[in-house]
């Protein structure tokens, strides 16, 4: 009898967990990228100099672009951009960087600022010219609003003169070399007209041809940086004239738009860098995808790396030992939390319709980006360490991700700056939705509601301490008040991120049907919460929210949950839905990893069979 699978066949536990990680529409949203990275152009090359790897990244960008039905549609869809980062990140961090800049920061900003059809984008959609984004300056990073590059309006020629006034105003780290082909950039500069400063605006500027920088533009490569090779450069302008229509959103012939009223300069700056928020969502997606990939490899390697089992016993996989599988079980709970928090932030951002809601959603995006990329660093480093010396070799796929996550931590806003901004916003503001929420302190460490209530209390404790310290400082000393509160307030933001991730866990578990998938997610959810609460148990004990017996029980509960999660680690890693073609390019991900080191000329291969 032939059995035909239809849509009525219930999904497996693994498929349900994949939906938890990637969303219920994961086949539609992620299928294209999973298939793309499985094709030959994206298979892992052997060796190569940094320059060759950079050229490969741009070659792959062109392959990617030809595979799209519309580059403009990709640039206009933050969810698709995040999926791009999810899957390209583990394959080629350099490609991920240049693709994110071209499609999100460059094309996305063009689409956001321009009326449909007003500007011909064909050169950028076909990659006859690659786009880049020039905002950060040597002396102005997180304070980019203070940038010094100017675009002075020349009324006689009806255009702008771009100029870099000093070394600190050089644009820092855009990929502006001719590598990969001719480049154009969106240059953030201070618009000066009639002797007045009208705020930071974006200007579309051709930067290079296929060989060199264009006249009036100086491009110098920065020193080699850690991680994958990208053509990061210093870029400056020497009184470069650009036509009036270089100004994004300009209406040719209209001069009234230069007028600025109260708040206009900040509003225009925030509009100019509006693509940073989708970029932060993409950084979260990239970090979560890279962490999932390294953890999956570590789980696989731990299952087929055999060690002595003890005197008189057969060898066992290294994963059999608590010292090995314990950190990976904790990492598994964190990786699920990262993925769920990223999706929660993304969905909140997409759903907000008013200014107040947009501000709250943007704060969650910012905090999620920082928390996820920091946790990704921990997971990636732990996974690398669990795979020993072999994971230090480039062919095993981890080294680029160890260094690549450092770029994500800094990109689209340094993490500590994002935390500090959120801390300042939250310090004296009531969090929406918190005031009327009942607090179910049941005392039962098996009750996820109780664990979430304790997580909320950790947040409250740190913000209360921060407010108390701020109020003790002199009113006239604003910096002193902030410095007094900052340490505790940052701890409060960290606790806020853990609480948001725990709530995302709860929502995902509630959406699953009864069965194995829901059980597995419940174990991960509790392990994630219990380990964080154990780190804060002294504060909860001092506040009377835990007693001594419960503090003792946290350690035992954690061990029980680690054993439960470790027992299902291979199946949980399968839920990451990593293409086998990707894993096949990393030798330690397979049981035959030793074959990658075989020597055809070795005596074991050349000696007669009866002499081996």
Buried (B, 14 or more C-beta within 10 A) or exposed (E): EEEEEEEEEEEBBBBBBBBBBBBEEBBEBBEBBBEBBBEEEBEBEEEEEEEEBBBBBBEBBBBBBEEBEEBBEBBBBBBBBBBBBBBBBBBBBBBBBBBBBBBBBBBBBBBBBBEEEEBEBEBBBEBEBBBBBBBBBBBBBBEBBEBBBBBBBBEEEEBBBBBBEEEEBBBBBBBBBBBBBBBBBBBBBBBBBEEEEBBBBBBBBBBBEEEEBBEBBBBEEEEEEEBBBBBBBBBBBEEBEBBBBBBBBBEEEEEEBBEBEEEEBEEBBBBBBBBBBBBBBBBBBBBBBBBBBBBBBBBBBBBBBEEEEEEEEEEEBBBBEEEBBBBBBBBBBBBBBBBBBBBBBBBBBEEBEEEEBBEBBBBBBBBBBBBBBBBBBBBBBBBBEBBEEBBEBEBBBBBBBBBBBBBBBBBBBBBEBBBBBBBBBBBEEEBEEEEEEEBEBEEEBEBBBBBBBBBBBBBBBBBEBBBEBBEEBEEEEEEEBBEBBBBBBBBBBBBBBBBBBBBBBBEBBEEBEEEBBBBBBBBBBBBBBBBBBBEBBEBBBEBEBBEEEBBEBBEEBBEBBBBBBBBBBBBBBBBBBBBEBBBEBBBBBBEEBEEBEEEEEEEEEEEEEEEE
